[in-house]
Amino acid sequence: MAGTDDSMDSSTGESVDDDALYVLTAALLTPARFPAALGDDYPQACAALGVEPYPRGYGLIMGQDGDGARWTVVVDDVSLVAVAIASWDCGMEHDLSPDERSVVAALPGWPIALAVAAPGIPAPHDPEPEPGSEEGYGARPALVPPDTGTWGPAQRRLGADEIAKHWPAWREQLDNATDTPEASPGAAPSHEGVLRVLKELRGYVETAPPPGRVRSGFAPDEARMLRADGPGWSFVARTDDIAFVLLDEEPGEVLPVGRGSELPGLLKALDETAVRPA
């Protein structure tokens, strides 16, 4: 799938060009922000797409070609993609047409699930493998989103992202389940898996982990939303509140961690070492 000025344009449905990419959505691939489905940290996410983990990062553009095939185009013009995402988030129209010189790779498939499709072309499907390729599309199979019917690292990370995105709802659910919400969740640190996570997080404070393992985002009331991941676990917390832990070995379970006497200091230290959006 070639990426050129003429072959990449936002989907309008007015005409069909077999060589065009009809853009459906985009995402950032940077140390501070990357699709959780791809890995526990930024280098892992880059490796999943076969690109080098450059500090500046990339933009991911997902769409369909004229035959309806799914493609993910990796570009190094991060600002261009960031502006488009910000515009779309505000409900504004924005054309995303990167220069062909910014295209790093064109990969078959999508790494995340999309519920939309370009109008006027066949339904989304994986492109045909390259003729004579024993491994499918050149050197790699088509990208596929995580299977929501199973539980594993990708699903665990996506679950933590959902908690961060809908923090008030999860906090209210916890409050409704306990008479003393600030105290009752404090029992979770006695959980062997949670104890392991807290120990590894303290290790992150002492020795910097790979970029993106700990990320700090915006939250109301001058707080910060923290996301961290490690082998078999995900962690999400607000610096002025409690934390939640998800584990590979406990499918679908969300384990709350009360503030107690140690969590506030740990959250402060993690925030100071976390990667933040530019």
Backbone bond lengths (Angstrom), bond angles and torsions (degrees), N, CA, C in turn:
res aa  C-N    CA-C-N  psi(-1)  N-CA   C-N-CA  omega(-1)  CA-C   N-CA-C  phi
1 M - - - 1.471 - - 1.510 108.52 -
2 A 1.308 117.62 108.30 1.454 120.91 -178.59 1.512 110.18 -77.58
3 G 1.307 115.87 144.30 1.456 119.69 177.13 1.510 110.16 -112.22
4 T 1.313 118.44 113.04 1.455 122.24 179.85 1.516 109.06 -137.40
5 D 1.330 115.31 167.27 1.466 118.74 177.66 1.520 111.07 -57.04
6 D 1.334 115.96 -39.35 1.456 119.53 -176.60 1.511 112.64 -78.67
7 S 1.333 117.56 -25.17 1.455 119.67 -173.52 1.522 113.33 -96.30
8 M 1.322 117.90 -0.07 1.461 120.52 -179.57 1.512 109.07 -125.68
9 D 1.329 116.03 121.52 1.449 120.19 179.90 1.512 109.03 -157.49
10 S 1.313 116.91 154.74 1.453 120.19 176.67 1.514 109.09 -65.57
11 S 1.340 115.84 146.99 1.455 120.36 -175.36 1.520 111.57 -69.17
12 T 1.331 115.45 127.45 1.454 120.52 176.37 1.507 111.77 -118.13
13 G 1.323 117.28 -23.68 1.452 121.53 -179.48 1.514 112.68 77.36
14 E 1.344 118.55 4.87 1.453 120.75 -177.04 1.519 112.33 -79.50
15 S 1.302 117.92 -28.43 1.459 120.91 179.63 1.506 108.67 -151.83
16 V 1.315 116.17 163.56 1.452 121.24 -179.35 1.515 109.29 -122.81
17 D 1.310 116.47 121.04 1.456 123.70 177.98 1.518 106.79 -119.96
18 D 1.332 116.85 120.99 1.460 120.15 -176.07 1.518 112.53 -59.38
19 D 1.347 117.18 -26.92 1.464 120.27 -177.84 1.527 113.07 -94.05
20 A 1.331 117.29 -1.27 1.465 120.44 -177.11 1.517 111.15 -83.15
21 L 1.322 115.20 156.35 1.459 120.88 169.78 1.511 107.29 -112.29
22 Y 1.318 116.87 116.76 1.445 122.28 179.24 1.526 107.83 -91.14
23 V 1.326 115.41 106.30 1.461 122.40 -171.13 1.524 110.77 -70.63
24 L 1.327 115.34 130.37 1.467 121.75 177.62 1.519 112.53 -106.95
25 T 1.321 116.98 -40.07 1.465 120.79 179.09 1.523 108.73 -162.62
26 A 1.314 115.43 177.79 1.466 120.63 -179.94 1.518 108.77 -150.60
27 A 1.304 115.61 162.07 1.459 122.03 179.06 1.523 108.55 -148.04
28 L 1.325 116.03 160.26 1.454 121.02 176.29 1.521 110.10 -96.81
29 L 1.306 115.37 146.47 1.464 122.73 174.31 1.524 106.19 -126.49
30 T 1.336 115.92 86.88 1.461 122.60 -178.04 1.528 108.11 -135.21
31 P 1.332 118.04 166.66 1.466 119.00 178.25 1.526 113.31 -57.45
32 A 1.331 117.65 -29.27 1.465 120.93 -176.97 1.521 113.20 -92.55
33 R 1.320 117.50 -15.27 1.466 119.94 -174.49 1.520 109.99 -156.91
34 F 1.320 115.85 114.94 1.462 120.62 178.66 1.523 109.10 -152.15
35 P 1.332 118.28 155.46 1.470 120.04 179.56 1.520 111.11 -60.02
36 A 1.325 116.16 122.78 1.464 120.53 -176.54 1.522 112.24 -60.24
37 A 1.327 117.27 -25.50 1.460 120.11 -178.60 1.520 112.21 -62.68
38 L 1.338 117.20 -19.66 1.468 120.10 -171.80 1.521 114.86 -88.54
39 G 1.333 119.09 -20.07 1.459 118.17 -178.80 1.508 113.58 167.17
40 D 1.349 114.94 172.36 1.467 121.47 179.05 1.516 112.55 -78.13
41 D 1.335 117.75 -18.93 1.452 120.74 -179.28 1.528 109.28 -150.36
42 Y 1.315 115.13 177.13 1.462 120.66 -176.55 1.537 112.81 -63.20
43 P 1.336 120.03 -46.96 1.470 118.57 177.63 1.528 113.10 -58.95
44 Q 1.341 117.53 -38.74 1.469 119.84 177.99 1.524 110.74 -64.44
45 A 1.327 116.25 -41.48 1.459 120.24 179.97 1.525 110.91 -63.66
46 C 1.322 116.41 -41.04 1.464 119.78 177.83 1.531 110.99 -65.41
47 A 1.342 116.22 -41.50 1.465 119.93 -179.92 1.523 111.28 -61.96
48 A 1.331 116.63 -34.08 1.466 120.47 179.72 1.520 111.35 -63.81
49 L 1.338 116.57 -24.88 1.458 121.11 179.94 1.524 112.56 -105.48
50 G 1.327 116.44 -1.48 1.453 119.86 177.22 1.518 114.37 74.38
51 V 1.346 117.47 30.28 1.466 120.67 178.26 1.523 109.23 -120.91
52 E 1.322 116.23 158.75 1.454 121.41 -179.65 1.533 110.67 -75.51
53 P 1.331 118.08 142.88 1.475 120.76 -178.27 1.529 112.71 -80.28
54 Y 1.328 117.13 63.85 1.452 120.18 178.73 1.530 109.97 -66.79
55 P 1.338 118.51 140.84 1.460 121.63 -175.70 1.526 114.22 -56.43
56 R 1.316 117.41 -35.32 1.467 119.84 -177.59 1.523 111.57 -68.20
57 G 1.318 117.76 -32.43 1.452 121.23 177.46 1.513 114.10 90.97
58 Y 1.337 114.95 -167.53 1.462 122.03 -174.65 1.535 109.81 -142.01
59 G 1.311 114.16 169.67 1.447 121.59 167.98 1.517 108.51 -113.66
60 L 1.318 117.14 143.51 1.461 122.64 177.79 1.520 108.51 -112.29
61 I 1.314 117.02 123.60 1.455 122.41 -179.89 1.519 108.07 -114.64
62 M 1.321 116.46 120.76 1.466 121.64 -176.53 1.521 110.52 -112.27
63 G 1.330 115.20 132.49 1.459 119.38 -179.16 1.515 111.48 -165.92
64 Q 1.328 115.41 -165.56 1.463 122.36 -179.08 1.527 109.58 -125.77
65 D 1.342 115.39 148.91 1.460 118.56 173.21 1.521 109.13 -87.34
66 G 1.322 116.91 -176.13 1.451 120.64 -176.38 1.505 114.35 -62.79
67 D 1.347 117.27 -21.04 1.462 121.37 177.15 1.524 112.55 -89.41
68 G 1.332 116.42 -2.44 1.454 120.75 -178.98 1.517 114.40 93.37
69 A 1.334 117.89 -2.45 1.462 121.29 -176.71 1.524 111.17 -68.77
70 R 1.335 114.77 144.02 1.467 121.57 179.42 1.531 110.23 -78.76
71 W 1.339 115.83 136.50 1.468 121.11 174.77 1.523 109.51 -141.14
72 T 1.333 114.83 145.90 1.461 121.88 171.92 1.521 107.19 -118.83
73 V 1.309 116.95 118.20 1.460 122.23 -179.44 1.522 109.12 -103.23
74 V 1.321 116.12 124.85 1.461 122.78 179.70 1.528 108.30 -96.88
75 V 1.335 116.73 124.67 1.458 120.90 179.43 1.528 109.61 -124.22
76 D 1.330 115.74 154.51 1.463 118.58 179.73 1.524 112.62 -96.75
77 D 1.333 117.32 3.42 1.462 121.47 176.35 1.534 108.39 -88.31
78 V 1.324 115.31 80.37 1.464 121.20 -175.56 1.527 111.27 -63.72
79 S 1.314 117.28 -41.69 1.469 120.89 -177.13 1.521 111.13 -61.05
80 L 1.315 117.44 -41.16 1.460 121.09 -179.83 1.521 110.95 -59.10
81 V 1.325 116.36 -45.33 1.461 120.73 -179.24 1.522 110.64 -70.82
82 A 1.329 117.76 -39.45 1.462 121.20 179.90 1.525 111.28 -61.59
83 V 1.328 117.33 -41.14 1.465 121.04 178.63 1.520 110.39 -64.22
84 A 1.328 116.85 -41.93 1.462 120.47 179.46 1.526 110.85 -62.29
85 I 1.333 116.96 -45.22 1.470 120.73 -179.73 1.521 110.59 -62.42
86 A 1.332 116.41 -43.86 1.466 120.48 -180.00 1.528 110.84 -62.56
87 S 1.317 116.60 -39.61 1.469 120.45 179.13 1.517 110.94 -65.42
88 W 1.332 116.20 -45.37 1.470 120.09 179.71 1.523 110.54 -63.41
89 D 1.336 117.07 -39.52 1.462 120.13 179.40 1.527 111.94 -62.48
90 C 1.339 116.44 -26.39 1.460 121.13 178.51 1.525 111.78 -90.66
91 G 1.324 116.92 5.62 1.451 120.83 179.57 1.511 114.55 78.72
92 M 1.327 117.14 18.00 1.462 121.57 -178.23 1.529 110.40 -100.70
93 E 1.320 116.02 147.94 1.453 120.11 174.60 1.528 109.04 -76.84
94 H 1.322 115.36 142.13 1.472 119.00 178.81 1.523 108.46 -153.76
95 D 1.303 116.69 125.00 1.458 121.86 179.07 1.524 109.69 -80.37
96 L 1.318 116.44 128.29 1.465 121.22 179.79 1.523 108.66 -112.67
97 S 1.328 115.66 99.06 1.462 121.20 -177.67 1.523 109.29 -134.03
98 P 1.322 118.11 85.64 1.467 120.87 -178.26 1.519 112.55 -70.22
99 D 1.301 115.46 152.73 1.453 121.48 175.12 1.528 109.08 -66.82
100 E 1.321 116.63 143.17 1.472 119.97 -178.38 1.521 112.12 -59.70
101 R 1.339 117.22 -25.28 1.466 120.14 -179.85 1.521 112.75 -71.15
102 S 1.339 116.29 -16.10 1.463 119.59 179.17 1.528 112.43 -89.59
103 V 1.337 117.74 -7.48 1.460 121.22 -177.15 1.526 109.97 -75.88
104 V 1.338 115.47 122.01 1.461 122.03 179.46 1.525 110.61 -93.87
105 A 1.318 116.99 -39.76 1.463 121.07 -178.17 1.521 109.79 -159.95
106 A 1.321 116.45 150.83 1.464 123.08 172.36 1.516 106.78 -120.96
107 L 1.313 116.88 111.29 1.464 122.58 -172.47 1.524 110.66 -110.79
108 P 1.322 117.77 136.23 1.465 119.87 178.02 1.521 111.42 -70.07
109 G 1.331 116.56 143.46 1.451 121.40 177.72 1.515 112.59 89.92
110 W 1.332 114.84 179.16 1.465 123.40 176.60 1.523 109.22 -125.85
111 P 1.333 118.55 139.24 1.474 120.03 178.65 1.522 113.34 -81.94
112 I 1.338 116.99 -13.40 1.459 120.90 179.03 1.519 108.75 -128.31
113 A 1.318 116.20 158.04 1.459 120.75 -178.81 1.531 110.01 -79.53
114 L 1.326 115.91 134.80 1.456 121.91 176.95 1.522 109.13 -121.20
115 A 1.321 115.32 136.60 1.460 120.31 -179.08 1.519 111.63 -100.15
116 V 1.341 117.04 12.13 1.457 121.45 -178.75 1.521 109.78 -120.80
117 A 1.324 115.97 164.53 1.456 121.67 178.73 1.517 108.42 -148.79
118 A 1.326 117.00 154.30 1.455 121.19 178.17 1.524 109.82 -72.57
119 P 1.323 118.56 137.41 1.465 120.68 -179.98 1.523 112.14 -75.67
120 G 1.308 115.63 150.45 1.452 120.50 172.38 1.511 115.77 81.22
121 I 1.333 118.14 6.06 1.465 121.09 177.42 1.528 108.65 -132.52
122 P 1.337 118.50 166.59 1.467 120.01 -179.15 1.525 112.59 -56.63
123 A 1.334 116.28 158.96 1.457 122.63 179.65 1.527 110.84 -60.20
124 P 1.343 117.65 152.03 1.469 120.44 -179.58 1.520 112.50 -56.25
125 H 1.329 116.14 135.47 1.459 122.62 178.03 1.518 108.03 -158.19
126 D 1.332 115.72 160.21 1.461 119.23 177.95 1.525 109.76 -70.29
127 P 1.334 117.81 141.56 1.470 119.94 177.90 1.520 111.22 -66.87
128 E 1.312 116.02 159.66 1.457 120.50 178.80 1.522 109.75 -66.96
129 P 1.347 117.92 140.03 1.469 120.26 177.36 1.520 111.03 -61.68
130 E 1.320 114.57 153.94 1.458 119.41 178.41 1.527 109.80 -66.15
131 P 1.323 117.84 136.10 1.466 120.68 179.25 1.523 111.97 -57.04
132 G 1.323 116.19 133.36 1.459 121.18 177.22 1.501 115.07 79.01
133 S 1.333 118.11 4.33 1.462 120.79 179.66 1.512 109.78 -90.11
134 E 1.312 117.16 119.64 1.461 121.16 -178.69 1.522 111.58 -71.81
135 E 1.327 118.03 -24.96 1.459 121.38 -176.32 1.518 112.26 -105.45
136 G 1.323 116.56 16.95 1.459 118.96 176.50 1.508 111.99 94.99
137 Y 1.344 118.01 -111.13 1.453 122.45 -173.69 1.520 109.40 -92.35
138 G 1.320 116.51 78.27 1.443 119.27 -177.75 1.517 110.26 72.21
139 A 1.338 116.26 -109.08 1.466 120.37 -175.78 1.515 113.49 -106.48
140 R 1.335 119.17 2.29 1.460 119.44 -176.12 1.522 110.61 -149.18
141 P 1.337 116.54 152.14 1.466 120.05 174.55 1.520 110.20 -74.63
142 A 1.310 116.69 169.23 1.459 120.79 178.97 1.526 110.47 -67.11
143 L 1.326 115.79 144.16 1.460 120.75 176.40 1.524 109.37 -68.28
144 V 1.323 115.92 142.21 1.466 120.86 177.66 1.524 108.57 -136.47
145 P 1.337 118.24 144.63 1.465 120.43 176.76 1.519 110.55 -72.17
146 P 1.320 118.65 159.59 1.464 121.33 178.75 1.526 111.56 -60.97
147 D 1.319 115.64 145.35 1.458 122.24 177.25 1.521 108.97 -76.66
148 T 1.325 117.01 115.79 1.460 120.25 -177.94 1.521 112.53 -73.72
149 G 1.320 117.32 -8.11 1.462 120.18 179.42 1.509 113.49 -86.57
150 T 1.333 117.33 -2.58 1.465 121.43 179.08 1.526 108.80 -125.28
151 W 1.334 115.60 172.73 1.466 121.31 178.45 1.513 108.61 -125.06
152 G 1.311 115.16 131.25 1.452 121.02 179.11 1.511 109.59 -166.99
153 P 1.335 118.66 -168.40 1.460 121.45 -176.87 1.534 113.66 -55.54
154 A 1.329 116.92 -45.33 1.465 119.40 -178.25 1.524 111.10 -63.97
155 Q 1.327 117.06 -45.58 1.456 120.74 179.98 1.527 111.13 -65.16
156 R 1.332 116.36 -37.44 1.469 120.53 178.11 1.533 110.67 -63.24
157 R 1.331 117.09 -43.92 1.467 120.25 178.74 1.520 111.77 -66.05
158 L 1.326 116.24 -40.84 1.462 119.77 177.89 1.526 110.96 -63.35
159 G 1.342 116.47 -36.91 1.456 120.48 177.13 1.513 111.80 -62.29
160 A 1.329 116.46 -42.02 1.462 120.38 178.37 1.526 110.86 -65.08
161 D 1.323 116.91 -38.23 1.460 120.16 176.98 1.530 111.07 -62.08
162 E 1.336 116.22 -39.47 1.458 119.99 179.48 1.534 111.28 -64.66
163 I 1.321 116.39 -38.50 1.470 119.86 177.59 1.526 109.97 -63.37
164 A 1.334 116.37 -44.15 1.464 120.01 178.76 1.527 110.92 -62.31
165 K 1.317 116.34 -38.89 1.467 121.06 -177.66 1.521 111.68 -70.78
166 H 1.336 116.31 -35.10 1.467 120.65 -176.42 1.533 110.24 -118.66
167 W 1.321 116.22 46.05 1.460 121.47 -175.39 1.527 113.29 -54.83
168 P 1.335 120.00 -47.65 1.478 118.65 -178.56 1.522 113.11 -57.03
169 A 1.319 117.59 -38.70 1.463 120.36 -179.31 1.520 111.17 -66.66
170 W 1.322 116.86 -42.13 1.470 120.04 179.38 1.518 111.08 -69.00
171 R 1.334 116.36 -37.20 1.463 119.71 179.29 1.531 110.29 -67.01
172 E 1.337 116.37 -40.35 1.455 120.30 178.51 1.523 111.00 -65.51
173 Q 1.327 116.08 -38.96 1.459 119.73 178.07 1.517 111.23 -61.69
174 L 1.332 116.39 -40.20 1.458 120.49 178.17 1.521 110.82 -67.96
175 D 1.328 116.99 -42.54 1.464 120.76 179.28 1.525 111.15 -59.82
176 N 1.326 116.08 -40.76 1.459 120.17 -179.08 1.528 112.30 -69.22
177 A 1.329 116.35 -21.81 1.462 120.05 -177.37 1.522 112.78 -88.60
178 T 1.340 117.63 -9.26 1.465 120.64 -177.50 1.518 109.91 -134.86
179 D 1.325 116.11 148.57 1.467 120.75 176.99 1.522 111.09 -77.62
180 T 1.343 115.88 -30.12 1.460 120.95 179.69 1.517 108.03 -127.34
181 P 1.325 118.11 79.37 1.460 121.76 -172.03 1.512 114.62 -58.74
182 E 1.319 118.43 -28.56 1.458 119.03 -179.30 1.523 111.96 -75.23
183 A 1.338 115.72 -25.35 1.461 118.83 -175.58 1.521 112.59 -100.14
184 S 1.323 116.98 -44.17 1.456 120.08 -173.58 1.529 114.08 -57.34
185 P 1.369 119.64 -43.61 1.455 118.64 -179.97 1.514 113.53 -62.68
186 G 1.337 116.72 -14.68 1.453 119.18 -178.93 1.513 113.49 -64.29
187 A 1.345 116.47 -14.66 1.461 119.29 179.07 1.514 111.48 -71.23
188 A 1.326 116.84 -22.05 1.475 119.78 -177.22 1.520 114.07 -59.31
189 P 1.350 121.24 -35.26 1.456 119.03 178.99 1.522 114.95 -59.18
190 S 1.323 118.20 -11.79 1.463 118.70 174.37 1.524 111.68 -78.99
191 H 1.317 116.94 -10.07 1.461 122.66 177.87 1.530 108.64 -69.85
192 E 1.322 116.54 130.35 1.470 120.46 -175.96 1.522 112.17 -57.52
193 G 1.350 116.82 -41.74 1.463 120.08 179.72 1.512 112.37 -65.75
194 V 1.336 116.71 -40.53 1.460 120.48 178.94 1.523 110.54 -66.49
195 L 1.319 116.81 -40.50 1.463 119.94 177.18 1.529 111.19 -59.21
196 R 1.333 115.92 -39.22 1.466 120.31 177.88 1.521 111.04 -63.93
197 V 1.328 115.94 -42.61 1.461 120.28 179.88 1.528 111.14 -63.41
198 L 1.324 117.18 -46.04 1.465 120.40 -179.82 1.527 111.40 -62.94
199 K 1.310 116.63 -36.24 1.466 119.99 177.72 1.527 110.59 -65.75
200 E 1.338 116.52 -43.08 1.462 119.54 -179.87 1.522 110.99 -68.29
201 L 1.325 117.48 -34.17 1.462 120.18 176.91 1.519 111.34 -65.48
202 R 1.338 116.65 -39.64 1.467 118.79 175.64 1.523 110.35 -63.48
203 G 1.323 116.32 -32.99 1.458 120.33 175.19 1.519 112.00 -65.60
204 Y 1.338 116.99 -34.67 1.466 120.50 176.86 1.525 110.90 -63.37
205 V 1.330 116.78 -34.13 1.458 120.55 179.16 1.525 110.55 -69.06
206 E 1.334 116.40 -37.76 1.463 121.13 -177.35 1.524 111.78 -78.48
207 T 1.331 116.58 -39.13 1.463 121.31 -179.71 1.524 108.50 -131.84
208 A 1.320 116.22 119.62 1.466 120.06 -174.44 1.529 111.30 -58.59
209 P 1.330 117.86 128.92 1.465 121.54 177.57 1.530 110.13 -80.56
210 P 1.323 118.76 177.90 1.468 120.35 175.69 1.528 110.82 -56.97
211 P 1.325 117.60 149.76 1.470 120.63 -179.24 1.527 111.91 -54.23
212 G 1.326 114.59 134.18 1.456 119.68 177.56 1.508 114.82 93.32
213 R 1.327 118.44 -9.27 1.466 119.62 177.32 1.532 111.03 -64.72
214 V 1.328 116.36 -32.37 1.469 121.70 176.34 1.521 107.34 -126.41
215 R 1.337 115.81 123.86 1.458 120.78 -177.17 1.527 109.38 -128.99
216 S 1.309 115.75 141.99 1.463 121.55 -178.64 1.522 109.01 -118.62
217 G 1.345 116.10 125.24 1.456 121.14 179.06 1.509 111.69 -122.38
218 F 1.316 115.69 176.00 1.459 121.22 -177.74 1.525 111.12 -73.46
219 A 1.328 115.22 149.83 1.464 123.05 175.23 1.529 107.09 -149.15
220 P 1.336 118.20 157.83 1.469 120.42 -179.48 1.528 112.75 -63.98
221 D 1.329 114.64 163.58 1.469 122.39 173.61 1.521 112.87 59.96
222 E 1.334 116.04 35.86 1.469 122.55 176.49 1.529 112.93 63.92
223 A 1.312 117.88 16.17 1.466 121.24 175.04 1.528 108.98 -86.95
224 R 1.311 115.69 175.51 1.460 121.65 176.11 1.529 108.56 -126.10
225 M 1.320 115.48 146.69 1.457 121.32 174.69 1.524 107.88 -99.75
226 L 1.322 116.30 121.25 1.456 121.27 -178.18 1.520 110.63 -103.54
227 R 1.344 115.51 137.52 1.462 122.14 172.26 1.514 108.20 -128.38
228 A 1.312 116.30 130.52 1.460 120.78 178.22 1.522 108.79 -140.42
229 D 1.312 115.81 150.74 1.461 121.38 179.21 1.518 109.84 -138.62
230 G 1.309 115.04 158.06 1.453 121.55 176.44 1.506 109.15 -158.18
231 P 1.311 117.90 -177.07 1.463 121.10 -178.72 1.524 111.65 -59.92
232 G 1.327 116.57 105.17 1.455 121.26 175.92 1.512 115.80 86.65
233 W 1.335 118.64 7.36 1.467 119.07 -177.23 1.527 112.54 -150.15
234 S 1.333 114.16 156.76 1.465 122.09 173.30 1.523 108.42 -135.06
235 F 1.323 115.57 149.85 1.463 122.88 -174.14 1.517 108.36 -136.23
236 V 1.328 116.76 133.84 1.462 121.13 176.21 1.523 107.98 -138.35
237 A 1.330 116.71 136.73 1.469 120.21 -175.92 1.516 110.11 -156.16
238 R 1.329 114.85 157.20 1.452 121.36 167.59 1.517 107.22 -106.77
239 T 1.326 116.14 137.91 1.463 119.46 -174.73 1.522 112.89 -63.39
240 D 1.327 117.96 -20.76 1.464 120.41 179.17 1.525 112.40 -104.44
241 D 1.329 116.70 13.66 1.460 119.22 -174.21 1.530 109.49 -143.15
242 I 1.329 116.19 -146.19 1.454 122.21 -176.13 1.526 110.51 -98.97
243 A 1.320 116.22 -167.04 1.461 121.77 179.48 1.523 109.84 -136.95
244 F 1.326 115.76 162.01 1.457 122.71 174.33 1.524 108.69 -129.15
245 V 1.328 115.53 143.98 1.463 121.96 179.61 1.525 109.40 -124.00
246 L 1.335 116.46 137.66 1.453 122.75 173.64 1.520 108.22 -121.64
247 L 1.324 116.83 139.84 1.463 122.07 -175.53 1.524 111.29 -125.86
248 D 1.318 115.89 144.47 1.461 119.64 176.32 1.518 111.79 -60.83
249 E 1.335 116.26 -36.09 1.464 119.53 -174.76 1.520 113.80 -78.88
250 E 1.337 117.14 -5.09 1.457 120.48 178.36 1.527 109.63 -127.27
251 P 1.331 116.86 80.91 1.467 121.53 -174.22 1.521 113.73 -54.07
252 G 1.316 115.46 125.72 1.451 121.57 174.89 1.506 116.38 75.06
253 E 1.322 118.64 -3.45 1.462 121.53 -178.08 1.531 110.80 -83.89
254 V 1.321 115.58 138.82 1.458 121.82 175.79 1.522 107.35 -118.42
255 L 1.324 116.55 116.17 1.457 122.22 -174.14 1.527 110.33 -103.42
256 P 1.339 118.29 114.64 1.471 120.77 179.43 1.527 111.65 -78.45
257 V 1.309 115.59 147.39 1.469 122.37 177.28 1.522 107.71 -125.43
258 G 1.342 117.53 112.91 1.465 121.70 -179.71 1.520 111.88 -68.88
259 R 1.324 115.76 162.12 1.466 119.39 -176.08 1.519 111.86 -65.13
260 G 1.321 117.37 -45.82 1.455 119.19 179.64 1.516 111.50 53.27
261 S 1.329 116.29 -151.44 1.470 120.61 -178.53 1.530 112.86 -98.33
262 E 1.340 117.75 -19.06 1.463 120.63 -173.72 1.522 113.79 -103.00
263 L 1.341 117.72 -31.41 1.468 119.45 -173.83 1.524 113.15 -60.75
264 P 1.358 120.79 -43.93 1.471 118.62 -179.20 1.522 113.25 -55.28
265 G 1.323 117.12 -43.33 1.457 120.02 -179.95 1.517 112.00 -66.88
266 L 1.321 116.61 -38.69 1.467 120.28 178.78 1.521 110.48 -64.99
267 L 1.330 116.74 -43.67 1.461 120.07 -179.98 1.527 111.12 -63.31
268 K 1.324 116.80 -40.57 1.469 120.59 178.38 1.519 110.70 -62.31
269 A 1.338 116.43 -43.22 1.459 120.29 -178.89 1.538 110.66 -68.08
270 L 1.320 116.68 -39.27 1.471 119.74 178.18 1.516 110.81 -64.34
271 D 1.319 116.70 -41.26 1.461 120.31 -179.23 1.526 111.31 -63.22
272 E 1.315 116.33 -34.86 1.457 120.52 -179.51 1.530 112.58 -70.42
273 T 1.325 116.24 -24.46 1.469 119.65 -179.12 1.529 112.42 -103.30
274 A 1.336 117.57 -6.49 1.467 121.59 -174.13 1.528 112.25 -73.28
275 V 1.316 114.34 155.45 1.458 120.93 172.31 1.526 108.17 -80.27
276 R 1.337 116.93 136.29 1.458 121.69 -179.03 1.527 109.77 -119.53
277 P 1.339 116.93 150.25 1.464 119.33 176.09 1.516 110.68 -59.78
278 A 1.318 116.33 144.44 1.463 120.24 -179.19 1.527 109.53 -68.20
